[in-house]
Amino acid sequence: MDGRKSRTMTAFLLLGAVSLGTLLLGAGCQVDVGGQTLPSPYYMKDDVQYFAPGPEFKLAREAAALQQAKAQQMQQAPVR
């Protein structure tokens, strides 16, 4: 009787482990890692995000402001 009980318990544990593994592999979840969104199993049905291309030089406004400030300084500088 003792051997029969241990085989039944082993079978239940094996069935539980296989079921848990199948559940984990079959059900995906979307994860955010380091700012990157990794896909879920439903990634083909997700909405598409489009980011319009921006200026190649990221600091365009800052560069323009510096040039304008430099031009103003040149106009206000005393001539020697």
C-alpha positions in Angstrom: 0.0 0.0 0.0 2.9 2.3 0.7 4.4 2.0 -2.8 1.0 2.6 -4.4 0.5 5.8 -2.4 4.0 7.2 -3.3 3.4 6.4 -7.0 0.1 8.3 -6.8 1.7 11.2 -5.1 4.5 11.3 -7.6 2.0 11.2 -10.5 0.1 14.1 -9.0 3.3 16.1 -8.5 4.4 15.4 -12.0 1.0 16.3 -13.4 1.0 19.6 -11.4 4.5 20.5 -12.6 3.6 19.9 -16.2 0.3 21.8 -15.8 2.1 24.8 -14.2 4.8 24.8 -16.9 2.1 24.7 -19.6 0.3 27.5 -18.0 3.4 29.7 -17.6 4.4 29.1 -21.3 0.9 29.6 -22.6 0.1 32.8 -20.8 2.5 35.6 -21.5 2.7 39.0 -19.9 4.0 42.3 -21.2 7.0 43.4 -19.3 8.7 46.8 -19.2 12.5 46.3 -18.8 14.8 49.3 -18.9 12.3 51.4 -20.8 11.8 48.7 -23.4 8.4 47.0 -23.6 8.8 43.3 -24.3 5.9 41.8 -26.1 3.1 39.7 -24.8 1.6 36.8 -26.9 -1.0 39.4 -28.1 1.6 41.8 -29.5 0.2 41.4 -33.1 -3.1 42.7 -31.9 -1.8 45.7 -30.0 -2.3 49.2 -31.3 0.6 50.6 -33.3 2.5 53.6 -31.9 4.1 56.0 -34.4 6.6 58.6 -33.4 7.1 61.3 -36.1 10.7 62.0 -37.0 12.1 65.0 -35.2 15.0 67.2 -35.9 18.3 65.4 -36.3 20.0 67.8 -33.9 18.2 67.5 -30.6 19.3 70.8 -29.2 18.2 73.1 -32.1 16.3 75.6 -29.9 19.2 75.9 -27.4 21.7 76.4 -30.2 19.4 79.1 -31.8 19.1 80.8 -28.4 22.9 80.8 -27.9 23.5 82.3 -31.3 20.9 85.0 -30.7 22.5 85.8 -27.3 25.9 85.9 -28.9 24.7 88.3 -31.6 23.1 90.6 -29.0 26.4 90.7 -27.1 28.3 91.5 -30.2 25.9 94.4 -30.9 26.2 95.8 -27.4 30.0 95.4 -27.0 31.9 98.7 -27.0 34.2 99.2 -29.9 37.9 99.8 -29.0 
